[in-house]
Amino acid sequence: MKISSIVLVLSAATFVATVAQASTGQPFYGDAPDAHHPWCVHDWNRPQPPVVAPQPLKDAKPPAGAVVLFDGTEASVNNWEADKQGHEATKWILKDGVFQCVPKSGYVRTKEQFGDCQLHVEWASPTPPEGESQGRGNSGIFLMGQVEIQVLNNYENPTYADGFACAMYAVSPPLANALRAPGDWQQIDITFRRPIYKDGKCTDPGFITVYENGILVQDRVQLEGPTGHMKRPEPRDLGETAPLKLQDHGNPVKYRNIWIQPLPPRTAADVAKTVPMTEEATAAKRKEIAAMVRDAAAKLPAGSLDQSLRLAESLVYEKDEATCKTVEAFAAKFVGDLKQVPADKIESKKDEAKRVYNAFKYLTKFKLVEPAQLSFAELEGIVKAHGWDKH
Ligand code: MG
């Protein structure tokens, strides 16, 4: 066997060994599984994200209203500062329109603060690739400075699944590995929804959606708190806004075309409006709707059919005792009057009777009123006797 053939065989064997290691490497490392997490943090038994072909590079110009954080100019470098104490000018360099990490200079952060946002970032890993696993082209995008979307050269470079490029680090591996080759530009699009806390209680954990080179890799994944190495995050209030950070992990990773579109602020009140609403928020909203309907009823002729039915409508939203009594009294009178109508005139009451019947039928069906109290059985008897329920 020629030496070159031996090398080839050995290379293949090494590659197989590397792949095999992906399911067994480095146990007893990150935090252990718990009741909600079947895997350890950084668990090599967690499946590797499948390789998926990236979409072609797209024209990703910032939309109107977006904050341009880096556009290749010196001026846009001034949007950033060192994350180290003192927050001096960053030592990261601007070269050929590219913002490049200088190893050991520390993280950079934006001077401006952001919360909910749409974020676009482009990055490229150093070539030729050096190091392996987490040591190859590592950086990171830290939303609100605390939740890392991993930047890593995973092109033919296995690592633990929750540390892959576009993983929410230590939490959620990407759905796919859609990376281009080392040195090529990678386009990342993120939608970030911060956690919402009210009176110290979490009302919305926050979510993140990520596209890597046009491929969905995080599908509205729930946040679990600030991410970190080996540690299971713990949910925490991150505040309303915080600087965006980029990581110095010791590799000269390059960045370009970074813009952020702040999304309308989301408060606890906004969360309460989402579906399904909390019981508390729903009760409050139903009370509000009932009051609005009663107000509308108050403008109609007192004691009229229209007013009574509008009041009955308010009971759909809220069981108000006074309104119940008014509606019951109307129903009793209506049915009493109906019984007095001579047989040859009864057809003239058909439409009114049907309207009242339909309202009460609905209220009883959904147990919004007590049927007996609304003379419902009597009314139903009359309606059915005349076949008004048929058409
Ligand atoms: Mg990183």
Boltz pocket constraint, residues with backbone or C-beta under 6 A from the ligand:
constraints:
  - pocket:
      binder: B
      contacts: [[A, 138], [A, 139], [A, 140], [A, 148], [A, 149], [A, 150], [A, 151], [A, 247], [A, 249]]
      max_distance: 6.0
